[in-house]
Amino acid sequence: MTPDAEFDPARLARDLLRRSRQGALATLMTGSGAPYCSLVNVASAPDGAPLLLVSRLAIHTRNLLADNRVSLMLDERRPGDPLEGARIMISGAAEAAVEGAPEVSLATWRRRYLAAHPSAEAFAGFSDFLFAAIRIDSVHLVAGFGRIVNLRADEVLTDVTGAEALLAAEPEIVAHMNADHRAAMNLYATRLLGGEAGDWICTGCDPDGIDLQAARAVLRLAFPQRIETPGALRAFLKDTAEKLRT
């Protein structure tokens, strides 16, 4: 088979991780260990790990609290035959957010999830709901005939080391972009990413790119090179917008 030089499996998997807003979550039933699958809404942590908001009343929540081994399938949800679109099957462990736990920031998970799913604000604070992240062990990518690849976690996740300043400023960056730069985001979406004109907002940023959303449409503006500081991000976005306006 002739190699496909344009096929970058890790890049495609990373894009699906960031753009997906729904997925099929597989857990193991308490007691029997039988597989159980359910539809869940999804967002992403700064490193790209899938984020969930789940109710303790749900079967899948009881399952993952008893045995945190899970699988999550994310797909492109394109029109037509769904089997023609790319999809990833994530294997890993669900980590429930507990304030003060090592390496867990409930505020960050909550903010990023609600940016992607603002309607969840109405119930996110209920005592029976909790946030969880899936710590990825491996990813299985299916992107069509001859495009089936197994990927390691480090190939699909973003290394956030050294980008502490950018991540700390993310709330302010998102708020500023949405308050003052809607026109620029519409340019990124339509001129660079092939999206339809709309009320595009920024839902998050990280060293590898920024996430744009308009209603149910989600796009990812990947950076040509890693960005680690607010100043570098500001310069890139300003320069990109100016080029698109000329």
C-alpha positions in Angstrom: 0.0 0.0 0.0 1.3 3.5 -0.9 2.0 5.5 2.2 -0.2 8.5 2.7 2.1 11.4 3.4 -0.7 13.8 4.3 -2.1 11.4 7.0 -1.0 12.5 10.4 -2.7 10.1 12.9 -1.6 11.8 16.1 -2.7 15.2 14.8 -6.1 13.8 13.8 -6.6 12.2 17.2 -5.6 15.4 19.0 -8.1 17.3 16.9 -10.9 14.9 17.8 -10.0 15.1 21.5 -10.4 18.9 21.4 -13.4 19.2 19.1 -15.7 16.4 20.4 -18.6 17.4 22.5 -20.4 14.1 22.8 -19.1 10.5 23.1 -20.0 7.0 24.1 -18.7 6.0 27.5 -18.1 2.4 28.4 -17.9 1.3 32.0 -18.0 -2.0 33.9 -21.2 -2.8 35.8 -20.7 -3.1 39.5 -21.0 -6.7 40.7 -21.2 -8.5 37.3 -18.4 -6.6 35.5 -20.6 -6.6 32.4 -19.9 -3.8 29.8 -22.3 -0.8 30.0 -22.3 2.0 27.4 -23.9 5.4 27.7 -24.0 8.8 25.9 -22.1 11.6 27.6 -21.2 15.2 27.0 -17.5 15.9 26.7 -15.1 18.8 27.0 -11.3 18.8 27.4 -8.8 19.7 30.1 -5.8 21.9 29.2 -3.8 18.9 28.2 -6.6 17.5 26.1 -7.8 14.8 28.6 -11.6 14.3 28.2 -13.7 15.9 30.9 -17.1 14.7 32.0 -19.9 16.0 34.2 -21.8 13.0 35.7 -24.5 12.4 38.2 -24.1 10.0 41.0 -27.6 8.8 40.2 -26.4 7.5 36.8 -25.4 3.9 36.3 -22.2 4.8 34.6 -21.2 7.1 37.5 -21.7 4.3 40.0 -19.7 2.0 37.8 -16.7 4.3 37.4 -16.6 5.1 41.1 -16.4 1.4 41.8 -14.0 0.5 39.0 -12.5 3.5 37.2 -11.4 1.6 34.1 -13.3 3.1 31.2 -13.3 3.5 27.4 -14.6 6.5 25.5 -15.4 6.7 21.8 -15.3 10.1 20.0 -16.2 10.5 16.3 -16.5 13.2 13.7 -20.3 13.0 13.5 -20.2 13.9 9.8 -23.3 13.7 7.5 -23.7 10.5 5.6 -22.3 7.1 6.6 -20.8 7.5 10.1 -18.3 4.7 9.4 -16.6 6.9 6.8 -15.6 9.5 9.4 -12.7 9.3 11.8 -13.1 8.0 15.3 -11.0 7.3 18.3 -11.5 4.7 21.1 -9.8 5.9 24.3 -8.8 3.5 27.0 -8.0 4.8 30.4 -9.1 5.5 34.0 -11.7 8.0 35.2 -10.5 10.4 37.9 -13.2 12.2 39.9 -12.4 15.8 40.8 -12.0 16.3 44.6 -10.9 19.8 45.6 -7.4 19.8 47.0 -6.4 16.4 45.5 -2.9 16.3 43.9 -2.8 17.6 40.3 -6.5 18.2 40.2 -8.0 21.7 39.8 -11.8 21.5 40.1 -12.1 25.2 39.1 -10.2 24.5 35.8 -12.3 21.4 35.0 -15.5 23.2 35.8 -14.6 26.3 33.8 -13.6 24.5 30.7 -16.5 22.1 30.8 -19.1 24.9 31.2 -17.4 26.9 28.4 -18.2 24.0 26.1 -21.6 23.2 27.6 -23.0 26.4 29.1 -26.4 24.9 29.7 -24.9 22.6 32.3 -24.4 25.6 34.6 -28.0 25.1 35.8 -27.1 21.8 37.5 -23.3 21.6 37.7 -23.4 22.8 41.3 -25.9 20.1 42.5 -24.4 17.9 45.2 -25.1 14.7 43.2 -23.0 15.9 40.2 -19.3 15.6 39.9 -16.6 16.4 37.4 -14.2 13.7 36.1 -11.3 13.5 33.7 -10.3 10.4 31.8 -6.5 9.7 32.2 -5.6 8.2 28.8 -3.6 5.0 28.6 -3.9 4.5 24.8 -5.9 5.6 21.8 -7.1 3.5 18.9 -7.7 5.6 15.7 -9.9 4.4 12.8 -9.9 6.9 9.9 -10.8 4.8 7.0 -9.4 2.0 4.9 -5.7 1.5 5.7 -5.8 4.2 8.4 -6.0 2.3 11.6 -3.4 3.3 14.2 -2.7 2.7 17.9 -1.4 5.7 19.7 0.2 6.3 23.0 -1.1 8.9 25.5 1.9 11.2 25.0 1.2 11.3 21.2 -2.2 12.8 21.6 -2.0 14.8 24.8 -0.5 18.3 25.1 2.5 18.7 27.2 1.7 21.7 29.4 5.1 21.9 31.1 6.5 25.4 30.7 3.1 26.9 29.8 2.0 27.8 33.3 1.7 31.5 32.5 -0.6 30.8 29.5 -2.8 28.4 31.4 -3.0 30.8 34.4 -4.2 33.6 32.1 -6.6 31.4 30.2 -9.8 32.8 31.9 -8.8 36.3 31.2 -7.8 35.5 27.6 -11.1 33.7 26.9 -13.1 36.6 28.4 -11.1 39.2 26.5 -11.4 37.4 23.1 -15.2 37.0 23.6 -15.7 40.6 24.7 -13.5 42.4 22.1 -12.5 40.1 19.3 -15.6 38.3 17.9 -14.9 39.6 14.4 -11.4 38.1 14.5 -12.7 34.8 15.6 -15.2 34.8 12.8 -12.3 35.4 10.4 -10.3 32.5 11.9 -13.3 30.2 11.7 -14.4 31.1 8.1 -11.2 32.0 6.4 -8.8 29.6 8.0 -10.9 26.6 9.2 -13.7 26.4 6.6 -16.5 27.1 9.1 -19.7 28.9 8.4 -20.1 32.5 9.5 -21.6 32.7 13.0 -21.2 34.0 16.5 -17.9 32.3 17.2 -16.5 32.4 20.7 -13.4 31.1 22.3 -13.9 28.3 24.8 -10.3 27.6 25.7 -6.6 27.9 24.8 -3.5 25.8 25.4 0.1 25.6 24.1 -1.1 23.8 20.9 -4.1 25.9 19.9 -7.4 27.6 20.7 -10.9 26.2 20.6 -13.7 28.0 18.9 -17.4 27.3 19.2 -20.6 28.6 17.6 -23.8 26.9 18.8 -23.1 23.2 18.1 -20.2 23.8 15.7 -16.7 23.4 17.1 -13.4 24.2 15.4 -9.8 24.0 16.5 -7.2 26.6 15.5 -3.9 24.7 15.9 -0.8 26.8 16.2 2.0 26.3 13.7 4.4 26.2 16.6 4.0 25.8 20.4 2.9 28.9 22.3 3.6 29.2 26.1 2.9 32.8 27.1 0.0 35.2 26.9 2.2 37.7 25.1 3.2 35.2 22.4 -0.5 34.2 22.0 -1.6 37.8 21.6 1.1 38.4 19.0 0.1 35.3 17.0 -3.6 36.1 17.0 -3.1 39.7 16.1 -0.8 38.9 13.3 -3.1 36.2 12.0 -6.1 38.5 12.0 -4.2 41.3 10.3 -3.1 38.9 7.5 -6.7 37.7 7.0 -8.0 41.2 6.7 -5.6 42.2 3.9 
